[in-house]
Amino acid sequence: MNREKILDNHHSQNLKKVLLIGIDGVRPDALEAARTPHLDKLIAQSAYSYCAQTDENTLSGPGWSNILTGVWSKKHGVTDNFFIGENYDKYPSIFTRLEQLRPELYTVSAVSWRPINNYIIPVADEKYTYYDSDGDLKVMKDAIRVLSTEDPDVMFIHFLDVDLVGHNYGFHPTVLRYLKEIEDVDKQIGSVLRALSLRKNYSNEDWLIFCTTDHGGRIEGHGKNVPEDRTIFYILNGKSVIPGKLDPPPNQVDVVPTILKHLEIPIDPAWGLDGRVRGL
């Protein structure tokens, strides 16, 4: 696909855009306890929930698959981090769907957990994949550069470090190292949101900003079918969003239908999506 052609065509045409921010392994009560001025500012103008839900498989593979495909593990087939039995041919990620339905849209995925781009998002116009100690920093820098110099339509950025700290010290609001990592990623997200707001055409663009996580956790870790692991946060910000607490709480599978609605792409019942539009 010719990037120059895309950029030329897009500047005046597609003004509905999406930034999906994934922060791995964030317990909602820890997010509330941490000092996160950038996310707090976002939440103040957002549809949000601190009680959103995963399904019973509370590992990263199924969690990000739920979020990116719009169906639960019973359909996409991923129940662990090995991706054996995945069914992405039948239930592909939103990036694959967009490539099929709206190939002119410019899509970007920058992640610091390699399996997301290896398995869940095989197709995007630009992909950046990191799995090292500076992964989150590199994702932030890529996001800032792309938002500052290019014209993305749908962009997914994923930060891993909160999850790594959780595994080392515990996923809990009383764990100071865990809170500090949430505060660090808040600063990185603040830098990305600033780059977004400084875009030349920003005042004419209609950005939907989503922020969520793949699972919660406990001091011992995560991966069980228990409320601490299944309960997550869901933040949705944009011009077409109805701000306020979402009740009943949304689910991970609601992300894809909500993004498709924002992009004005009709949902085909044959896709078998499990989620519904929440927050618009």
C-alpha positions as CSV (number, residue, x, y, z in Angstrom):
1,M,0.0,0.0,0.0
2,N,1.3,3.4,-1.0
3,R,1.7,5.5,2.2
4,E,2.1,8.8,0.4
5,K,-1.1,8.1,-1.5
6,I,-2.9,7.3,1.8
7,L,-1.6,10.5,3.5
8,D,-2.6,12.7,0.6
9,N,-6.1,11.2,0.3
10,H,-6.7,11.3,4.0
11,H,-6.0,14.8,5.1
12,S,-9.4,16.1,4.1
13,Q,-11.4,12.9,4.0
14,N,-11.3,10.7,7.1
15,L,-11.7,12.9,10.2
16,K,-13.0,10.2,12.5
17,K,-10.0,8.6,14.1
18,V,-9.2,6.2,17.0
19,L,-6.4,6.0,19.5
20,L,-6.7,2.7,21.6
21,I,-4.4,2.7,24.6
22,G,-3.7,-0.6,26.3
23,I,-2.0,-0.7,29.7
24,D,-1.2,-4.2,30.7
25,G,-2.2,-5.6,34.1
26,V,-3.9,-2.6,35.8
27,R,-6.2,-3.2,38.7
28,P,-8.9,-0.4,38.7
29,D,-8.5,0.3,42.4
30,A,-4.8,0.7,42.0
31,L,-5.4,3.1,39.1
32,E,-7.7,5.1,41.4
33,A,-5.0,5.1,44.2
34,A,-2.1,6.1,41.9
35,R,-1.3,9.8,41.1
36,T,-2.3,9.9,37.4
37,P,-3.1,13.5,36.4
38,H,-3.2,12.7,32.7
39,L,-5.6,9.8,32.9
40,D,-7.6,11.7,35.6
41,K,-8.1,14.6,33.2
42,L,-9.2,12.1,30.5
43,I,-11.6,10.3,32.8
44,A,-13.2,13.6,33.9
45,Q,-14.5,14.1,30.4
46,S,-15.1,10.4,29.6
47,A,-17.6,7.6,29.7
48,Y,-15.8,5.3,32.2
49,S,-16.0,2.3,34.4
50,Y,-13.8,0.8,37.2
51,C,-16.0,-2.3,37.1
52,A,-15.6,-3.5,33.5
53,Q,-15.2,-7.2,33.0
54,T,-13.0,-9.8,31.3
55,D,-14.1,-13.4,30.8
56,E,-12.9,-16.3,32.9
57,N,-9.5,-16.5,31.2
58,T,-7.6,-13.7,32.8
59,L,-4.3,-13.9,31.0
60,S,-2.9,-11.4,28.4
61,G,-3.5,-13.6,25.4
62,P,-7.2,-13.9,25.9
63,G,-7.6,-10.4,27.3
64,W,-6.1,-8.6,24.4
65,S,-7.9,-11.0,22.0
66,N,-11.2,-10.1,23.6
67,I,-10.4,-6.4,23.3
68,L,-9.2,-6.5,19.7
69,T,-11.6,-9.0,18.2
70,G,-14.9,-8.1,19.9
71,V,-15.6,-11.8,20.8
72,W,-14.9,-13.9,23.9
73,S,-12.4,-16.8,24.2
74,K,-15.1,-19.4,23.4
75,K,-15.1,-18.0,19.8
76,H,-11.5,-16.6,19.2
77,G,-10.1,-19.8,20.9
78,V,-7.3,-18.2,22.9
79,T,-7.4,-19.3,26.6
80,D,-3.7,-18.7,27.5
81,N,-0.5,-17.0,26.3
82,F,0.5,-19.8,23.9
83,F,-2.3,-19.0,21.3
84,I,-2.8,-22.8,20.6
85,G,-6.3,-23.2,19.1
86,E,-6.6,-19.6,18.0
87,N,-9.5,-18.9,15.6
88,Y,-8.6,-15.5,14.2
89,D,-9.5,-16.7,10.7
90,K,-13.1,-16.7,11.7
91,Y,-12.9,-13.9,14.4
92,P,-10.1,-11.6,13.3
93,S,-8.8,-8.5,15.0
94,I,-10.4,-5.1,14.1
95,F,-7.2,-4.3,12.2
96,T,-7.8,-7.3,9.8
97,R,-11.4,-6.2,9.5
98,L,-10.5,-2.7,8.6
99,E,-8.0,-3.9,6.0
100,Q,-10.8,-5.9,4.4
101,L,-13.6,-3.3,4.7
102,R,-11.7,0.1,4.6
103,P,-8.2,-0.6,3.2
104,E,-7.7,3.2,2.7
105,L,-7.6,3.7,6.5
106,Y,-4.1,4.1,7.8
107,T,-3.6,1.7,10.7
108,V,-0.7,1.6,13.3
109,S,0.0,-0.9,16.1
110,A,2.9,-0.3,18.5
111,V,3.2,-2.8,21.3
112,S,5.7,-3.8,24.0
113,W,4.4,-7.4,24.3
114,R,5.4,-9.2,21.1
115,P,2.6,-11.8,20.9
116,I,0.0,-9.1,20.2
117,N,1.6,-8.1,16.9
118,N,2.7,-11.7,16.1
119,Y,-0.7,-13.3,16.6
120,I,-3.6,-11.0,17.2
121,I,-2.7,-8.1,14.8
122,P,-1.0,-9.7,11.8
123,V,-2.1,-6.9,9.5
124,A,-1.5,-3.1,10.0
125,D,0.0,-0.5,7.8
126,E,2.7,0.2,10.4
127,K,3.8,-2.2,13.1
128,Y,6.3,-1.6,15.9
129,T,7.0,-4.6,18.2
130,Y,9.2,-4.4,21.3
131,Y,9.8,-6.9,24.1
132,D,12.7,-5.3,26.1
133,S,13.4,-3.1,29.1
134,D,12.8,0.1,27.1
135,G,9.7,-1.2,25.3
136,D,7.2,1.2,26.8
137,L,9.5,4.2,26.2
138,K,9.9,3.1,22.5
139,V,6.1,2.7,22.1
140,M,5.6,6.2,23.5
141,K,8.3,7.7,21.1
142,D,6.7,5.9,18.1
143,A,3.3,7.1,19.0
144,I,4.5,10.7,19.3
145,R,6.4,10.5,16.0
146,V,3.4,9.0,14.1
147,L,0.9,11.5,15.6
148,S,3.3,14.4,14.9
149,T,4.4,13.6,11.3
150,E,1.8,11.2,9.8
151,D,-2.0,10.8,9.5
152,P,-3.1,7.6,11.3
153,D,-6.7,6.7,11.3
154,V,-6.7,3.8,13.8
155,M,-3.8,3.4,16.2
156,F,-3.2,0.9,19.0
157,I,-0.4,1.5,21.6
158,H,0.4,-1.0,24.3
159,F,2.4,-0.6,27.5
160,L,3.7,-3.7,29.4
161,D,5.7,-2.5,32.3
162,V,2.9,-2.2,34.9
163,D,2.2,-6.0,34.3
164,L,5.9,-6.8,34.8
165,V,6.1,-4.9,38.1
166,G,2.8,-6.6,39.2
167,H,4.4,-10.0,38.6
168,N,7.5,-9.1,40.6
169,Y,5.8,-7.2,43.5
170,G,2.1,-7.9,43.4
171,F,-1.0,-6.4,41.7
172,H,-2.5,-4.4,44.5
173,P,-3.1,-0.7,45.5
174,T,-1.0,-1.2,48.6
175,V,2.1,-2.1,46.5
176,L,4.0,1.2,46.1
177,R,6.2,-0.1,43.2
178,Y,3.1,-1.1,41.3
179,L,1.5,2.3,41.9
180,K,4.7,4.0,40.8
181,E,4.7,2.1,37.5
182,I,1.1,3.2,36.9
183,E,2.2,6.8,37.5
184,D,5.1,6.4,35.1
185,V,2.9,5.1,32.3
186,D,0.5,8.0,33.0
187,K,3.3,10.4,32.2
188,Q,4.0,8.5,29.0
189,I,0.4,8.6,28.0
190,G,0.3,12.3,28.8
191,S,3.1,12.9,26.3
192,V,1.2,10.9,23.7
193,L,-2.0,12.9,24.3
194,R,-0.1,16.1,24.1
195,A,1.3,15.1,20.7
196,L,-2.3,14.2,19.6
197,S,-3.6,17.7,20.7
198,L,-0.8,19.4,18.8
199,R,-1.7,17.9,15.4
200,K,-2.0,20.5,12.7
201,N,-5.6,19.4,11.8
202,Y,-6.6,18.4,15.4
203,S,-9.4,20.9,15.7
204,N,-11.1,19.4,12.6
205,E,-10.5,15.8,13.6
206,D,-12.9,13.6,15.7
207,W,-10.7,11.4,17.8
208,L,-12.1,8.6,19.9
209,I,-9.6,7.8,22.7
210,F,-10.0,4.4,24.4
211,C,-8.0,3.3,27.3
212,T,-8.3,-0.2,29.0
213,T,-6.4,-3.2,30.2
214,D,-6.3,-7.0,29.7
215,H,-6.8,-8.2,33.3
216,G,-6.5,-7.2,36.9
217,G,-4.6,-9.2,39.5
218,R,-3.8,-10.0,43.1
219,I,-0.6,-10.0,45.3
220,E,0.0,-13.6,44.0
221,G,-0.4,-12.7,40.3
222,H,-3.3,-13.2,37.9
223,G,-4.9,-15.8,35.7
224,K,-7.7,-17.1,37.9
225,N,-11.5,-16.7,37.5
226,V,-11.8,-14.4,40.5
227,P,-13.2,-10.8,40.7
228,E,-9.8,-9.2,41.4
229,D,-8.5,-10.7,38.1
230,R,-11.6,-10.2,36.1
231,T,-12.4,-6.5,37.0
232,I,-10.8,-3.9,34.8
233,F,-11.2,-0.3,33.9
234,Y,-12.7,1.2,30.7
235,I,-12.2,4.8,29.6
236,L,-13.8,6.3,26.5
237,N,-13.2,9.9,25.5
238,G,-14.2,12.0,22.5
239,K,-16.6,14.5,20.9
240,S,-19.4,11.8,20.5
241,V,-19.0,10.3,24.0
242,I,-21.6,10.8,26.7
243,P,-19.4,11.4,29.8
244,G,-20.2,9.7,33.1
245,K,-20.0,6.3,34.8
246,L,-21.2,3.5,32.6
247,D,-23.9,1.3,34.2
248,P,-24.2,-1.6,33.7
249,P,-20.4,-2.0,33.5
250,P,-19.0,-2.6,30.0
251,N,-17.1,-5.7,28.9
252,Q,-13.8,-6.0,27.0
253,V,-15.7,-7.2,23.9
254,D,-17.5,-3.8,23.7
255,V,-14.4,-2.1,22.5
256,V,-14.6,-3.3,18.8
257,P,-18.3,-2.5,18.3
258,T,-17.8,0.9,19.8
259,I,-14.8,1.7,17.5
260,L,-16.7,0.5,14.4
261,K,-19.7,2.7,15.4
262,H,-17.4,5.7,15.7
263,L,-15.9,5.0,12.3
264,E,-19.4,4.6,10.8
265,I,-18.8,1.1,9.7
266,P,-22.0,-1.0,9.9
267,I,-21.6,-4.2,12.0
268,D,-22.5,-7.4,10.1
269,P,-24.4,-9.9,12.2
270,A,-22.4,-12.7,10.4
271,W,-19.3,-11.5,12.3
272,G,-20.8,-12.9,15.5
273,L,-19.5,-10.1,17.7
274,D,-20.2,-10.5,21.4
275,G,-20.0,-6.9,22.4
276,R,-22.2,-3.9,22.0
277,V,-21.6,-0.1,21.6
278,R,-21.0,1.5,25.0
279,G,-20.5,5.1,25.8
280,L,-21.3,6.9,22.5
